[in-house]
Amino acid sequence: MEKVRCLIIGGGPAGYTAAIYASRANLSPVLYEGLQPGGQLTTTTDIENFPGFEDGISGQTLMDTMRRQAVRLGADLRNGFVTDADLSSRPFTLTIDGDTRISADALIIATGATAKYLGLESEEKFKGMGVSACATCDGFFYRNRKVAVVGGGDTACEEASYLSNICEKVYMIVRRDVLRASPAMQKKVMDAPNVEILWNCSTKEILGDNSGVTGARLLRKDGEVFDIAVDGFFLAIGHHPNSDLFAGWLETDSNGYIVTDGKTTRTSVDGVFAAGDVQDPMYRQAVTAAASGCMAALDAERFLNS
Ligand code: NDP
């Protein structure tokens, strides 16, 4: 079985930054990128709030650049998805893609988070046939058509604003009478003439036929049930941390986020560190994920050299 000093799981800003720092600290890191190399940022449009890019940068370009930086500095980036973990003793043992086993003296978990769904049967039925959790991936298919976005946070506003440039009409389905999003993102949707916010509404059912989604049945707080006609239905109601594989080994909070010790990235198991969205229910920004990736590499370096 291959043995490495520092194993990093996750190809997002946290993982790549950890790889950059761990390489420069001569830890010879190996990083498995998972199912979505580049992470969630590859599914977003322009990023205007990552410092250093005066005119903004596309998520894909930012991640490609971070990735190449890690490779240039000597990190060993590999395709592969971790399917099993044994953190009972050091070195830790992980299984990649069901068959390859690898052990590591220190482990950095940077597996990120995944979009949440409403949990409706009809949502499951029409996944990939009009139901999507990524407007920037799938919005293109709804050019000049009507779509709905569920949620009232920054993601929902970003997605609605993106879709408003492609689609004829965008409904935002918001369960309260306020948006959770930041004022700047709220303004974007308020200013878009083809975005209509349906306040105090929840989705009872997604309607469709053999060709896919045709509409949604909504329930307003006052009890009124009504249908809207849409071809695309986009979820933007938050994320679930990708920690399931480690939940039996590490302390997690009630929502599954890995618990870290104070201001460090140390988890409840010595030698295991967590960085990025998998341990951050609060900030969840590319820049904070990158920063915690840096911290995890520094924590791992201290651990390995102590
Ligand atoms: P949030 O948790 O911030 O918002 C989720 C939204 O979905 C809320 O409006 C919530 O409603 C709603 N919601 C949750 N569950 C349901 C449900 N079952 N049915 C209907 N609506 C539901 O998640 P986001 O993904 O929007 O944002 C996550 C983090 O990422 C935030 O910190 C955000 O600021 C950040 N972000 C920043 C961006 C930027 O700066 N460019 C872009 C995207 C995200 P309610 O308000 O009632 O709870």
Boltz pocket constraint, residues with backbone or C-beta under 6 A from the ligand:
constraints:
  - pocket:
      binder: B
      contacts: [[A, 49], [A, 117], [A, 118], [A, 150], [A, 151], [A, 152], [A, 153], [A, 154], [A, 155], [A, 156], [A, 158], [A, 173], [A, 174], [A, 175], [A, 176], [A, 178], [A, 179], [A, 180], [A, 181], [A, 201], [A, 236], [A, 237], [A, 238], [A, 239], [A, 281], [A, 282], [A, 283], [A, 284], [A, 285]]
      max_distance: 6.0
